[in-house]
Amino acid sequence: MPELPEVEVVRRGLQCWVSGRTIAEVRVLHPRAVRRHLAGADDFAARLKGHSVGIARRRGKYLWLPLADTDSSILGHLGMSGQLLVQPEDAADEKHLRIRVSFDDSLGTELRFVDQRTFGGLSLHDNTPDGLPDAIAHIARDPLDPAFDDAAFHAALRLRRTTVKRALLDQSLISGVGNIYADEALWRARLHYERPTAGIAGARSAELLCHVRDVMNAALAAGGTSFDSLYVNVNGESGYFDRSLDAYGREDEPCRRCGTLIRRRPWMNRSSYFCPRCQRPPRLSRPSS
């Protein structure tokens, strides 16, 4: 699943190649790609035609394109395999092309939504007064947002009766962090994924947040993380941050810090990667007699 860095790379591409253009026509080639637009494919296409695209925006793993002359936005979620590609109008159709957006100009390119597994999609939503599509108004700010409230995050973390990785993946607490970057930040912070949040002091929490930001900025600089051909930017190019991962996907490889073999454990239908020496598991409290 693409996380904040991957979605931000796509947003920057949309800002460069799509924002400011006027939509001439939308063709929905698979109804599942607009299933979150409850009025259906024909309504989705009709309501976009003739409107100009505003500044591409993102919160966490979601991105959206405001329709500059309305109070609504096209909300996009990439799911497991969604791709937003800017292609020449005469380029051959991709095998899993789901939506085609053409523009009223002479640039000769169009926007295509391609999705092999059809878990992602596009939909049209009204905006909140803050300019967010109403469907994601509950999503917290992400750690790269200048308005992210560090103090509120530290306080909320201590109050949660959960473990630290679950907290990092809670999109109502902090958005944009997924399995890959949670494992990477926890490795950098030397914290085990099952560490209870109630026992994490403010300074330790601040250190963890710094590591979350550092690993995401490093991933952004590398174009994101691509383990296969499913995640690409708008030009169809893969990111290469997978070469710099310290924990995720490195089972039985030596820890870059201490040399101990990285371990993988099943976790919430996913996997957690950690160094058993650098990230010691929390001690279980003994029951009172």
C-alpha positions in Angstrom: 0.0 0.0 0.0 1.5 3.4 -0.9 2.3 5.5 2.1 2.8 9.2 2.5 6.1 9.5 0.5 4.7 7.6 -2.5 1.4 9.6 -2.5 3.3 12.9 -2.2 5.5 12.0 -5.2 2.3 11.4 -7.2 0.8 14.7 -5.9 3.8 16.6 -7.1 3.5 15.1 -10.5 -0.2 16.0 -10.7 0.6 19.5 -9.6 3.1 19.8 -12.5 1.2 18.1 -15.2 -2.5 18.5 -14.4 -3.3 21.5 -12.2 -4.5 24.5 -14.1 -5.9 22.5 -16.9 -9.6 22.3 -17.9 -11.3 18.9 -18.2 -12.8 18.2 -21.6 -14.1 14.7 -21.1 -14.0 11.8 -18.6 -14.5 8.2 -19.5 -15.1 5.6 -16.8 -14.0 2.2 -18.2 -14.7 0.2 -15.0 -17.5 1.1 -12.6 -15.6 -0.2 -9.6 -13.0 2.6 -10.0 -15.7 5.1 -9.0 -17.6 3.0 -6.5 -17.1 5.6 -3.8 -18.9 8.1 -6.0 -22.4 6.9 -5.0 -24.2 8.7 -7.8 -22.4 6.4 -10.3 -20.0 6.6 -13.3 -22.2 8.8 -15.6 -22.7 11.4 -12.9 -19.0 11.4 -12.0 -18.0 12.1 -15.6 -20.7 14.7 -16.2 -19.9 16.7 -13.1 -16.2 17.0 -14.0 -16.6 18.1 -17.6 -15.7 21.7 -18.2 -14.2 22.4 -14.8 -10.6 23.5 -14.2 -8.3 21.6 -11.9 -6.9 23.5 -8.9 -3.8 22.9 -6.8 -3.1 19.3 -6.1 -3.3 18.5 -2.4 -2.7 15.6 0.0 -3.4 14.5 3.5 -1.7 11.3 4.7 -2.3 8.7 2.0 -5.1 10.6 0.3 -4.7 13.1 -2.5 -7.2 15.3 -4.2 -7.7 17.7 -7.0 -10.0 20.7 -6.2 -12.2 21.8 -9.0 -11.2 25.4 -9.0 -14.6 26.9 -9.8 -16.6 24.7 -7.4 -16.7 23.7 -3.8 -15.9 20.1 -4.6 -12.8 18.0 -5.2 -11.8 14.8 -7.0 -10.5 12.5 -4.2 -8.1 9.8 -5.1 -6.9 6.7 -3.2 -4.4 4.5 -4.8 -5.3 1.3 -2.9 -2.9 -1.6 -3.4 -2.1 -1.0 -7.1 -3.6 2.3 -8.3 -1.6 4.5 -10.6 -2.3 8.0 -11.8 -0.4 8.4 -15.1 0.0 11.4 -17.4 0.3 9.8 -20.9 0.4 11.0 -24.5 -3.2 10.9 -25.9 -2.1 8.5 -28.6 -0.3 6.1 -26.2 -1.6 2.5 -26.2 -4.1 1.8 -23.4 -2.7 0.1 -20.3 -4.2 -3.4 -19.6 -5.9 -2.2 -16.4 -6.9 1.3 -17.5 -10.0 2.3 -15.5 -10.6 6.0 -16.0 -9.4 8.4 -18.8 -9.5 12.2 -18.3 -8.8 14.4 -21.3 -8.2 18.1 -21.3 -9.3 21.1 -23.3 -5.9 22.3 -24.4 -3.2 21.4 -27.0 -0.6 19.8 -24.6 -1.4 16.4 -26.1 -1.5 14.5 -22.7 -4.2 13.0 -20.7 -4.6 11.7 -17.1 -5.2 7.9 -16.7 -6.2 6.0 -13.6 -4.8 2.4 -13.9 -5.5 -0.2 -11.2 -4.8 -3.8 -11.5 -6.6 -4.9 -8.3 -9.3 -2.2 -8.4 -8.9 -1.5 -4.6 -8.3 2.2 -5.3 -10.5 4.7 -7.0 -11.6 8.3 -7.7 -14.7 10.0 -6.4 -16.2 13.5 -6.2 -16.9 15.1 -2.8 -18.0 18.4 -1.3 -15.3 20.3 0.5 -15.3 21.2 4.2 -14.6 24.8 5.2 -11.0 23.8 5.5 -10.9 22.7 1.9 -10.8 19.0 2.6 -13.1 16.5 0.8 -15.7 15.7 3.4 -15.0 12.0 3.2 -11.6 12.4 4.8 -12.4 15.2 7.3 -11.6 12.7 10.1 -8.1 12.0 8.9 -5.4 13.6 11.1 -2.7 15.8 9.8 0.5 14.1 8.7 4.0 14.6 10.2 5.2 16.6 7.2 2.3 19.1 7.5 3.6 22.4 8.8 0.4 22.6 11.0 1.0 19.2 12.6 0.7 19.7 16.4 3.7 17.9 18.0 2.6 18.5 21.6 -0.9 17.2 20.9 0.5 14.1 19.3 2.8 13.4 22.3 -0.1 13.9 24.8 -2.5 11.7 22.7 0.2 9.0 22.4 0.5 8.7 26.2 -3.2 8.5 26.6 -3.7 5.7 24.1 -4.0 2.2 25.7 -2.3 0.6 22.8 1.2 -0.3 21.5 3.4 2.1 19.6 3.1 0.6 16.1 -0.6 0.5 16.3 -0.6 4.1 17.3 1.6 5.1 14.3 -0.8 3.4 12.0 -3.9 5.1 13.6 -4.8 7.6 10.9 -7.0 9.5 13.3 -3.8 10.2 15.4 -1.2 10.7 12.7 -1.8 10.1 9.0 0.4 8.8 6.2 2.4 6.3 8.2 2.0 2.6 7.0 3.7 -0.7 7.7 6.9 0.1 5.9 7.7 3.5 7.5 6.5 2.5 10.9 9.0 -0.4 11.0 11.8 1.9 9.7 11.1 4.7 12.2 10.9 2.2 15.1 14.2 0.7 14.1 15.8 4.1 14.0 14.3 4.9 17.4 15.3 1.5 18.9 11.7 0.8 19.9 10.0 -2.6 19.7 6.7 -2.5 17.9 4.8 -3.9 20.9 6.1 -1.2 23.3 3.1 0.2 25.2 2.5 3.9 24.4 1.6 4.7 28.0 5.3 4.2 29.0 6.8 6.3 26.3 8.1 9.6 27.8 7.8 12.9 26.0 11.4 13.1 25.0 11.2 9.5 23.6 8.0 10.4 21.7 9.6 13.5 20.2 12.6 11.4 19.1 10.3 8.9 17.4 8.4 11.6 15.6 11.8 13.0 14.4 12.7 9.6 13.0 9.3 9.3 11.3 9.9 12.6 9.5 13.5 11.8 8.7 12.7 8.4 7.0 9.8 9.9 5.1 11.9 12.8 3.8 14.6 10.4 2.8 12.0 8.2 1.0 10.7 11.3 -0.8 14.1 12.2 -2.0 14.4 8.7 -3.5 11.0 8.9 -5.2 9.3 6.5 -2.7 9.5 2.8 -2.2 8.8 0.4 -5.0 8.9 -3.4 -4.4 7.2 -4.1 -7.8 5.9 -2.3 -10.8 2.6 -1.4 -9.2 3.8 1.8 -7.5 5.1 4.4 -10.0 5.0 8.2 -10.3 2.9 10.0 -12.9 5.6 9.3 -15.5 5.6 5.6 -14.9 8.9 5.6 -13.0 9.5 3.5 -9.8 11.1 4.9 -6.6 14.2 3.4 -5.2 14.1 3.9 -1.5 13.8 0.1 -1.0 17.6 0.0 -1.4 17.9 2.1 1.7 15.5 0.2 4.0 17.1 -0.7 7.4 14.4 -3.1 8.7 11.4 -3.7 6.5 11.8 -6.6 4.1 15.3 -7.6 5.5 14.5 -10.8 7.4 17.6 -12.8 8.2 19.9 -10.0 7.0 22.3 -8.4 9.5 21.2 -5.2 11.3 23.1 -2.3 9.9 23.7 -1.1 13.4 24.7 -4.2 15.4 24.9 -7.1 13.0 22.1 -9.2 14.6 19.9 -10.8 12.1 16.6 -8.9 11.4 13.5 -10.9 12.4 10.0 -10.9 11.0 6.9 -11.6 13.0 3.3 -11.8 11.9 1.4 -8.7 13.0 -2.3 -7.8 12.3 -2.4 -9.7 9.0 0.9 -8.1 8.1 4.5 -8.4 9.2 6.7 -6.5 11.5 10.5 -6.4 10.9 12.8 -5.6 13.8 16.3 -6.1 15.3 15.9 -8.3 18.4 19.0 -6.7 20.0 18.4 -3.0 19.2 14.7 -3.2 19.7 14.2 -5.4 22.7 10.6 -6.5 23.4 8.8 -5.0 26.4 8.8 -7.0 29.6 5.5 -8.5 30.5 4.2 -7.3 33.8 3.7 -10.0 36.4 0.2 -10.5 37.8 -0.1 -9.3 41.4 -0.4 -12.1 44.0 
